[in-house]
Amino acid sequence: MKINQTHPKWIWEQDDFPNFTYTEPDLTSLYFKLGQLKMIEKFLNESSSVELLVDRLANEAIATSAIEGEI
């Protein structure tokens, strides 16, 4: 799935950072995507769900370390 990225990927890349603003349609779209992810999670068994969470957290930690220049 390709995401149409019209805004900077990271909040600190926005011109008005650190002032966070949002619109109702933006949140509605995100809530819809969150619902889709929760539905997929329900189909996974518990061990798969935990494994997916651990993998996601590890990827986030690696990305954060890369941003900070630690790797």
WORA-V89896 format. One record per backbone hydrogen bond with DSSP energy under -0.5 kcal/mol. CO is the residue of the C=O (numbers start at 0). NH is the residue of the N-H. E is the energy in kcal/mol with one decimal. If there is no record, write none. Layout:
co=CO nh=NH e=E
co=CO nh=NH e=E
//
This chain:
co=1 nh=3 e=-0.5
co=2 nh=4 e=-0.8
co=3 nh=5 e=-0.9
co=9 nh=12 e=-1.8
co=10 nh=13 e=-1.5
co=13 nh=16 e=-1.5
co=15 nh=18 e=-2.6
co=17 nh=19 e=-0.8
co=18 nh=20 e=-0.5
co=22 nh=26 e=-1.8
co=23 nh=27 e=-2.6
co=24 nh=28 e=-2.2
co=25 nh=29 e=-1.8
co=26 nh=30 e=-2.8
co=27 nh=31 e=-2.1
co=28 nh=32 e=-2.2
co=29 nh=33 e=-2.5
co=30 nh=34 e=-2.3
co=31 nh=35 e=-2.0
co=32 nh=36 e=-2.2
co=33 nh=37 e=-2.5
co=34 nh=38 e=-2.1
co=35 nh=39 e=-2.1
co=36 nh=40 e=-2.4
co=37 nh=41 e=-1.7
co=38 nh=42 e=-0.9
co=39 nh=42 e=-0.8
co=39 nh=43 e=-0.8
co=40 nh=43 e=-0.8
co=44 nh=48 e=-2.3
co=45 nh=49 e=-2.4
co=46 nh=50 e=-2.4
co=47 nh=51 e=-2.5
co=48 nh=52 e=-2.2
co=49 nh=53 e=-2.7
co=50 nh=54 e=-2.3
co=51 nh=55 e=-2.3
co=52 nh=56 e=-2.7
co=53 nh=57 e=-2.4
co=54 nh=58 e=-2.3
co=55 nh=59 e=-2.2
co=56 nh=60 e=-2.3
co=57 nh=61 e=-2.3
co=58 nh=62 e=-2.4
co=59 nh=63 e=-2.5
co=60 nh=64 e=-2.3
co=61 nh=65 e=-2.2
co=62 nh=66 e=-2.2
co=63 nh=67 e=-2.1
co=64 nh=69 e=-3.1
co=64 nh=70 e=-0.6
co=65 nh=68 e=-0.9
//
